[in-house]
Amino acid sequence: MESHKHLLAKNMAFLMLVSPNSNLEKLLKFCLATKITGKNPGKTTEEMARKLMEEPSTLAYWTQNVMRIDDNYTSEEWEALGNMQLTDIDKFMEQLWQ
């Protein structure tokens, strides 16, 4: 249980350091809007996140796959996706890493 508390504290600290209106904030808002359920959702989401980190140029396809998992597109997901303004994926990801 202590390891879970430590992990949660680290994640909370990370979130508090994310700059408002940054591309990272936009990506995280998209992630928060999605609802991944089913068998082993933690494993599924971690695998998906790792794939994005390995191939950031696939961001547009990645967002579609994330939304498609539960087959229930919500207005929050669409709004978060639209706010990302993915017209130039390379530029978006370059700014995200900054």
MODELLER restraints for C-alpha pairs under 7 A, 6 or more apart:
rsr = mdl.restraints
at = mdl.atoms
rsr.add(forms.Gaussian(group=physical.xy_distance, feature=features.Distance(at['CA:18:A'], at['CA:25:A']), mean=6.30, stdev=0.5))
rsr.add(forms.Gaussian(group=physical.xy_distance, feature=features.Distance(at['CA:19:A'], at['CA:25:A']), mean=6.78, stdev=0.5))
rsr.add(forms.Gaussian(group=physical.xy_distance, feature=features.Distance(at['CA:23:A'], at['CA:92:A']), mean=6.59, stdev=0.5))
rsr.add(forms.Gaussian(group=physical.xy_distance, feature=features.Distance(at['CA:23:A'], at['CA:95:A']), mean=6.49, stdev=0.5))
rsr.add(forms.Gaussian(group=physical.xy_distance, feature=features.Distance(at['CA:23:A'], at['CA:96:A']), mean=4.98, stdev=0.5))
rsr.add(forms.Gaussian(group=physical.xy_distance, feature=features.Distance(at['CA:24:A'], at['CA:96:A']), mean=5.10, stdev=0.5))
rsr.add(forms.Gaussian(group=physical.xy_distance, feature=features.Distance(at['CA:26:A'], at['CA:80:A']), mean=7.00, stdev=0.5))
rsr.add(forms.Gaussian(group=physical.xy_distance, feature=features.Distance(at['CA:26:A'], at['CA:83:A']), mean=6.78, stdev=0.5))
rsr.add(forms.Gaussian(group=physical.xy_distance, feature=features.Distance(at['CA:26:A'], at['CA:84:A']), mean=5.56, stdev=0.5))
rsr.add(forms.Gaussian(group=physical.xy_distance, feature=features.Distance(at['CA:27:A'], at['CA:84:A']), mean=6.89, stdev=0.5))
rsr.add(forms.Gaussian(group=physical.xy_distance, feature=features.Distance(at['CA:29:A'], at['CA:80:A']), mean=6.21, stdev=0.5))
rsr.add(forms.Gaussian(group=physical.xy_distance, feature=features.Distance(at['CA:30:A'], at['CA:77:A']), mean=6.26, stdev=0.5))
rsr.add(forms.Gaussian(group=physical.xy_distance, feature=features.Distance(at['CA:30:A'], at['CA:80:A']), mean=4.83, stdev=0.5))
rsr.add(forms.Gaussian(group=physical.xy_distance, feature=features.Distance(at['CA:30:A'], at['CA:81:A']), mean=6.06, stdev=0.5))
rsr.add(forms.Gaussian(group=physical.xy_distance, feature=features.Distance(at['CA:33:A'], at['CA:76:A']), mean=5.68, stdev=0.5))
rsr.add(forms.Gaussian(group=physical.xy_distance, feature=features.Distance(at['CA:33:A'], at['CA:77:A']), mean=5.14, stdev=0.5))
rsr.add(forms.Gaussian(group=physical.xy_distance, feature=features.Distance(at['CA:33:A'], at['CA:80:A']), mean=6.99, stdev=0.5))
rsr.add(forms.Gaussian(group=physical.xy_distance, feature=features.Distance(at['CA:34:A'], at['CA:67:A']), mean=6.49, stdev=0.5))
rsr.add(forms.Gaussian(group=physical.xy_distance, feature=features.Distance(at['CA:34:A'], at['CA:77:A']), mean=5.99, stdev=0.5))
rsr.add(forms.Gaussian(group=physical.xy_distance, feature=features.Distance(at['CA:36:A'], at['CA:69:A']), mean=6.51, stdev=0.5))
rsr.add(forms.Gaussian(group=physical.xy_distance, feature=features.Distance(at['CA:36:A'], at['CA:70:A']), mean=6.16, stdev=0.5))
rsr.add(forms.Gaussian(group=physical.xy_distance, feature=features.Distance(at['CA:37:A'], at['CA:70:A']), mean=6.82, stdev=0.5))
rsr.add(forms.Gaussian(group=physical.xy_distance, feature=features.Distance(at['CA:52:A'], at['CA:58:A']), mean=6.79, stdev=0.5))
rsr.add(forms.Gaussian(group=physical.xy_distance, feature=features.Distance(at['CA:52:A'], at['CA:59:A']), mean=6.56, stdev=0.5))
rsr.add(forms.Gaussian(group=physical.xy_distance, feature=features.Distance(at['CA:52:A'], at['CA:62:A']), mean=6.91, stdev=0.5))
rsr.add(forms.Gaussian(group=physical.xy_distance, feature=features.Distance(at['CA:56:A'], at['CA:93:A']), mean=6.70, stdev=0.5))
rsr.add(forms.Gaussian(group=physical.xy_distance, feature=features.Distance(at['CA:57:A'], at['CA:89:A']), mean=6.29, stdev=0.5))
rsr.add(forms.Gaussian(group=physical.xy_distance, feature=features.Distance(at['CA:57:A'], at['CA:90:A']), mean=6.30, stdev=0.5))
rsr.add(forms.Gaussian(group=physical.xy_distance, feature=features.Distance(at['CA:59:A'], at['CA:89:A']), mean=6.83, stdev=0.5))
rsr.add(forms.Gaussian(group=physical.xy_distance, feature=features.Distance(at['CA:67:A'], at['CA:73:A']), mean=6.35, stdev=0.5))
rsr.add(forms.Gaussian(group=physical.xy_distance, feature=features.Distance(at['CA:86:A'], at['CA:92:A']), mean=6.96, stdev=0.5))
